[in-house]
């Protein structure tokens, strides 16, 4: 499901974002934040983080730097990739 959410974000960037303009008060922008949240945390938690970010997007919030929190437990594939190869 994350791939579908990411595709919808790409569609938003191509179609709707030019009409809205460059008005994001956060860095990274909400669409980039959402894409990274879905990639890092999956559909459920990424969607939750995206919703929290969108709730903060209003004229009275100061904005600023707001990065996606790192994953609590690295995936098995990333842990296997970071290990040095065994010799022998």
DRENRO-854993 format. One record per atom (N, C-alpha, C): residue in three letters; x, y, z. Coordinates in steps of 0.1 Angstrom, whole numbers, plus 5000, padded with zeros to 4 digits. Atoms other than C-alpha are relative to their C-alpha. Layout:
alaXYZ
...
% end
This chain:
unk500849885000
unk500050005000
unk500950135000
unk499249885000
unk502950245006
unk500350044986
unk499649965014
unk503850234969
unk498850084994
unk501149935005
unk500350354961
unk499950145005
unk500049864993
unk500550644986
unk501150084994
unk498949925006
unk503950744971
unk499650044986
unk500549965013
unk502450734936
unk499050125000
unk500949894999
unk499650964947
unk500750135004
unk499249884997
unk502151204962
unk500750054988
unk499449955013
unk504051214929
unk499050064991
unk501149945008
unk500751274911
unk499650145005
unk500349874994
unk500051564935
unk501050104996
unk498949915004
unk503451714928
unk499950044986
unk500149965014
unk502851704891
unk498850084997
unk501349935004
unk499251824890
unk499650115009
unk500649904991
unk498152014921
unk501150105005
unk499049914994
unk501452154935
unk500350124992
unk499849875007
unk502052404907
unk498950105002
unk501249914998
unk498552544913
unk500150065014
unk499949954986
unk499152574951
unk501150105002
unk498949914999
unk502452744947
unk501049965011
unk499050044990
unk505552734969
unk499850085013
unk500449934988
unk504052825002
unk500249915013
unk499850084989
unk505152545025
unk500950075011
unk499349944989
unk506352665059
unk501049915007
unk499150104994
unk508252345067
unk501149964990
unk499050075008
unk511452185054
unk500249875007
unk500450015014
unk511251935040
unk498550034998
unk501449975003
unk507952015022
unk499149885005
unk501050114995
unk504851815033
unk500049884991
unk500050115010
unk504951605001
unk501349925002
unk498750074998
unk508651515006
unk500049935013
unk500150064987
unk508051445043
unk499149884999
unk500950125001
unk505151215034
unk500649894993
unk499450115008
unk507051025008
unk501149935009
unk499050064992
unk509950975032
unk499449925012
unk500750074989
unk507550875060
unk499549864996
unk500550135006
unk505950605038
unk501249904997
unk498950095003
unk509350475027
unk500749955013
unk499350044988
unk510850465062
unk499149915009
unk500850074990
unk507850345083
unk498949924995
unk501150085006
unk505450175059
unk498750085000
unk501249935003
unk501850255052
unk499350055013
unk500849964988
unk500250265087
unk500750125007
unk499349894992
unk502850465107
unk500350124991
unk499749895009
unk503850665076
unk498850094998
unk501249935002
unk500250765071
unk499650085013
unk500249934987
unk499950855108
unk500950125001
unk499149895000
unk503051075106
unk499650114990
unk500549915010
unk501751235075
unk498850085005
unk501249934995
unk498451315091
unk500450105011
unk499549904990
unk500251475121
unk500650124994
unk499349895007
unk502351685098
unk499050094993
unk501049925007
unk499251805078
unk499250085010
unk500849934990
unk497451895110
unk500850135005
unk499149894996
unk500452125119
unk500050114989
unk499949915011
unk500152295085
unk498850105000
unk501049904999
unk498152605093
unk500750145002
unk499349874999
unk498952985093
unk500650045014
unk499549964986
unk499553005131
unk501149915005
unk498850084996
unk502252735132
unk501250064994
unk498849935006
unk505752885128
unk500749924989
unk499350085010
unk506952595106
unk501449975005
unk498650034997
unk510652525104
unk500549864995
unk499450135003
unk512752205102
unk499149895007
unk500850104995
unk510651895107
unk500349874992
unk499650125007
unk512251565097
unk499349885004
unk500650134997
unk510851215096
unk500849935011
unk499250074990
unk511851035128
unk500649874994
unk499550135005
unk514150735121
unk499249885005
unk500750124997
unk512750385122
unk500649955013
unk499650054987
unk512950235157
unk500949874999
unk499250125002
unk514249895145
unk500349994985
unk499650015014
unk516249875113
unk499549874994
unk500550125006
unk514949625088
unk501149904999
unk499050105001
unk516749295084
unk500850014987
unk499249985013
unk517749375048
unk501150115002
unk499049894999
unk519449705058
unk501149965010
unk499050054990
unk521249525088
unk500949914992
unk499250105008
unk522449255064
unk500950074990
unk499249925010
unk523749515039
unk501150075007
unk499049924993
unk525649705066
unk501149915006
unk498950094995
unk527649395078
unk501149984990
unk498950035009
unk531049345063
unk500049864996
unk500150145005
unk531349035042
unk501049915008
unk499250094992
unk532848735060
unk501049934990
unk499050075009
unk536048585046
unk500349875006
unk499650134995
unk537048235048
unk499249894996
% end
